[in-house]
Amino acid sequence: MAGIYLHIPFCKQKCHYCNFFSLASVKRKDEFVKILMKEIDLQRDYLQGETVSTIYFGGGTPSLLSVEALQALLEKLTQTFVVSPEAEITLEANPDDLDPAYLARLRQTAINRLSIGIQSFHDPDLEYLNRVHTAGHAQKVIKHAQNAGFNKLTIDLIYGIPTLSNSGWIDNINNFLQMGINHLSAYALTVEPKTALYTRIEKGLMTPVDEMQAAEHFEILMEMMEAHGFIHYEISNFAKPGHYSQHNSLYWLGGHYLGLGPSAHSYNGLSRQWNVSNLGQYLQLDTISKLEPENEVLTVEQRFNEYVMTSLRTVWGCDLEHIMNIFGSKWADELARNVKKFIERGHMYRKNERFFLTTKGKLFADGIASELFV
């Protein structure tokens, strides 16, 4: 099974923390959809006939596209690739775009899952992040989506926001739990270079992020979600059984995927390629007959390191038998030796031939993975 990701780079305004390629403009939107259609044709052979089990519209703000444009793109994808009739098709959306009329029309398409960027149910947090919507609107739009028949829903929340106290974070989680949604993505606020947040903190215009508070928020999150029957199936994702995101799971389990649109990445198991992060240059596809994305053939070491990094983040763990089969016994033995110190610290544990992070270890997931790299 394979996946397709479409990057829609338009936004009404840029969030202060965002480091994804996006533009605070909707100019050239129609032209962009036309070129995206052409790229689908140019990339028709990338997945080599693999069945597509998941399609994901990300961004940016995909919900800024009209329903007609989304429908046309879906029809083009199903005409070009082998798309499973049961494919999970996700649209990322901002609350301010999802009025009942748009949702009703969206429900008539093949899109069957919404990922809504709520981020917080408190207005001071949303103002700090420079979000467009309000807390009250966030509450309403989730009900509108459920009333429209979208049973597959997930929302994003952000923790570690300087304006967000522990009690406020608990309130955010409780708001989520009361809504009957089966999936939550929760991310620590990170201050990335070249973002507005980074610049404003550097100039003393905004309060910096407190890493200790973010860690407390993460511990609160893990405890509350487990208590309510959610599985922590990836560091940033929680779901009731049977409601994992198929698209993100494909990434974490090493599946193949095609990325379409500016800045989008593709992976075929042996190499990675990515499109230019510039809308003007991307739109020049209109005048050429072949695509020339940046490309990197992965070394054995890179493939091993990526497997360790992604597998340790998941409920499925890092599988020694898989490493033995793909990379050889030397690699498996080396990993088993290096893991011992983390087991002794209580950061990891072993179950049969798999290694997992403990609850404590999840606080240090990236650091642990990097120490296990070759």
N, C-alpha and C positions, 0 to 999 in steps of 0.2 A: 504493500500500500504506500501511496505517496501523497504529498500535499502541495497546494498552490497558495502562495501569499501574494496579495495585490496591495501595493503601497499607494495610498491616496494622500498626496502631500499638502492638501489645503486645510487651513484653519481659519476661524473667525478672528482669533487672536492667539498669540503664543503664550503658553503657560511659562511661568518664570523658571521652572525646573527642567523643562523639556530639552533634551539633546538629540532627539530624532530629527531627521530632515523633514522640515515642513515650512510652509509659508503662510503668513498672516494675510492671506488674500485668496479670492476665488477667481481671479482673472485667469483666463486661458483654460478654464475647467473643461469646456466642451472640446477644445483642441486636444487637451490631455487625454480624454476618453478615447478619442479617435486614434491617437498614437498608441495608447495602451492596447487597443484592438490589434494594431499592426504588430506590436511586440508579441502578442499571443501567437500570431502566425509565425513570426520569426523563431519562436522558441518551441514550436510544436514537437520537435524531436528530443527535447532535453530529457524528458522522463522515460523515453524509450518504451512507450506502451504500458507502463505501470498503471494500475488502476488508482485513480485519485479518490481518496477517502475523506479528504477535508479541504475546504476552500476557506480562506480567511481574508476579509477586507480589513486592512489595518491602516495606520497613518501616524500623523495627520488626523483628519476627521472624515472618514468614509461616509458618515451620515449627511455630509454636505452635498453628496451626489443625489441627483433625482432618482426616484424609483425606476424611471424609464432607462436611465443610464446603467443602473445596477442590473436591471433585467437584461439589457443588451449584452453586458459583459458576461453574465452567467450563460446566456445562450451561446455566445462565442466560445466560452470555455467548454461547454458540453459538446459542441460541434467539433472541437479541436482535440480534446483529450478524452480518455476513457474515464468517465466520472461515475462512481458508484451511485445507484439509485438511493442508497441510504447515506450518502455523504453528509457530513456535518458542515454546514455553510454558515459562517459567523460574520456578523457585521459589527465592528467597533462603532460606538455612537456616543455623542455627547448629549446630556439631558435636554439641552435647549433646542435640539433638532427634532426631538421625538414627540411631536404633537399627535393626538389621536388619529387624525386624518392620514398623516404620513405612516404611522404604524399599521393602520388598517390596510393601506395599499402595499406596504412592505410585506405584510403577512401573506399576500397573494403570490409572492415570488417564491423561489426555492430557498430563500434565506430562512433558516430554522433556528438560529441561535443569535442572541444579542449579547454584546459585551459593553456595558455602560460605564463610562468613566465618571463615577460619583465622586471619588476621592475623599470626601468628608460630608457629614451631615451637620456641620457647623460653619456658619458664615465667616467667622474670622479666619478659619483655616483656608476656605476657598478664596478669600481676598488675598491672603499671603501667597497662595499659589497662582494668583491671577486667573482664576477660572471664570467662565462666563456665567454659569448658572448659580442659583441660590440653593440653600439647604432645603427650603420648602419645595422648590421645583423638583429637586432630586427625589423627594418622597413621592410626589405626585406621578412623576414619569414612570417609576417602577410599576405602580398600580396600572397606569395606562398600558404599559407593555404586557402585563399579565392579562388585562382585560381584552387585549387584542389577540390573545391566544399564543403568545410566546412563552412556552413552558420551559424552554431551555434558555435560562438567563444566568449571566454572571455580572457582578459589579466589581469595580476596582476601588480599593481604599488605600490611602497613604498614611503611614504612621511616622513618628519622629518629626512631625511638623512643630516648630517652636511654639506655635499658638495652641497646640493640642496637649492638654494635661492627661495624666493617666485616667482620671475619671471621664474626661471627654472621649478618650479612645475606647474605654469600656462602653460608653454610650453609643459610639459609632458601631461597635460590634453588636450590641444588643439591638440596635435599629435594623441591622442586616438580618439577625436571627429571627426577628419578628415578621419578616416579609415573606417567608416561605421560599426563599431562593436556595438552590442546591449547590451553588458554586461561588467561591469568593477568591479573588486575586488581591493580595495585600502586599504592598511594597514599601520598603524604607525610603524615606526621602533622601536622595543623594544629591550632592552639590557637584555638578559636572562642570569642568572648565568650558568657557565660551558661552555659558548660559546666562540669562539675565539674573538668575538667582545668585550665581557665583559672583558676578560683577557687583551686584548690590550689597552682598555680604562683605566683599572686599572693601567697598567704599564706606562701610558702616551704616548703610541705609536700611538693612534688614537684619533681624536676629539670626545668628548662625545656628546650625543644627547641633543638637546635643547628642552625641553618640550613645552615651549612657542611657538617656531617656528613650532613645530608639530601641535599645536592647531590652529595656523594661517593657516597652510596648509589644515587642515581638514575643516575649515570654507570656505576657497577658493573653495575646492572640492565640498562641499555641494551646494554652490551658483552657481557654473558653471554647475554642472550636472543638477540641477533643471531647470536652464535657457534653457537647451537643451533637455528638455522633458524626462529626466531619473527619475525613481522612486527610492528613497532611501529606498529600501525595507528591508534592514538590515544594521546595523551600518557600515559594511565594504563593502557593495555591492549595486550596482546601475544597473538598467536595464530598457530598454524600456518595455512598457506593453507587456505581453506575453512572455518575455524572461528571467524570473527568473530562477536561477539554481534550478532544481527540487531536486537535491541531498542535497544541503545545506538547502533548504527550509524544507526538511524532518527532518533534525536535529532540526531546530528552532521550528518546529511545533510539536515536540515530537513524531515523527514516530519511528518505530522500524527499527533497522539496524544490519547487521552482518559485523564484521570487520575480515578480513583475512590477514595473514602475521604478521611478528614480530612487536610488539607494538600496533597493531590494537585493537580498542575498539568495543564492541558490546553492544546493549541496547534493552531490550524487554518490556520496560514499567515499570517493577518492579525491575530489577536488571541490573547491568553493569558488564561486564567481559572484560579482556584485556590479550593479549598475551605478552610473555616475550620480552623485548627490547634487544635481543641478537641474532644475526644471528646463531652463533654456536649452542646455545641451541634450537633455533627454528628448525634447520635442524635435530635435534635428533628425530623429529616426524617420521622420516623414520624407527625408530626401535620400536615404540610403537603403540598400537592399539586404544588408546583413547586419547583425548585432555584434559588437565587439566589447563585451564587458571585461572588467578586470578579472584576472583568473589566478588562482593559487592551487597548485598540486600539493596536497598534504603529504608530509613525510610520515613515516611510521611513528615517529615520536609524537608528532602533532596529533595523529589519529588516536594514539594511546592516551595522551593527555586530555583530549576532548572527551573521550569515553569516561575517564576517571572523573572529570569535572561534572559532566552532565549526569552520570549515573548516581553519584553520591548525593546529588540534590533530590533524588526521588525516593519514593516508597519501595521501588524495586531493587535499589541498592547496586553495588558494584560487584559484578559476577566474575569470580576467578575462573570458572569454566569457560566463560565467553572469552576472557583474556587469553587463556591457554589455547583455545581453538583459533583465535584470530591472530594473536601476536606471538604465541609460543610459551613454553614453560619458563624460560628465563625471565620473561616479563612478569608472569604470574608470581614466581618465587620472590622477585624483587619487591613487588607490591606488598605481598604478605609480610615480608620483613619490615618494610617501612611503616606499615599500619600499626605495628605492635605498640609503639609509643603513644599513639592516640587512643588505643584500647586501654592502656594503663592509666591514662589521664581521665578516662570516662567520657571521651568525646566520640568514640566509635565502639561498635560491637560486631561480633561475627556470628552469623547464623548459617550453619552448613557451609556452603561455598560462596557466601555473599557477605559483603561488608556494608554496614549502615552507620549513619550518624545518629548519635543519641540526641535527646532533646537539648542537652547542653552543647553538644557538638554542632548543632544547627546554627548556633550563634556565630560560629567560626568557619562556616562551610567553605567559603572561598579560600581562606588561608590554609585550611587543611588540605584542600585539593591541590593548591599550588605546591605544597611541600611534598606531595606524592607524585608530582610531575617528573618526567625524565628529560 
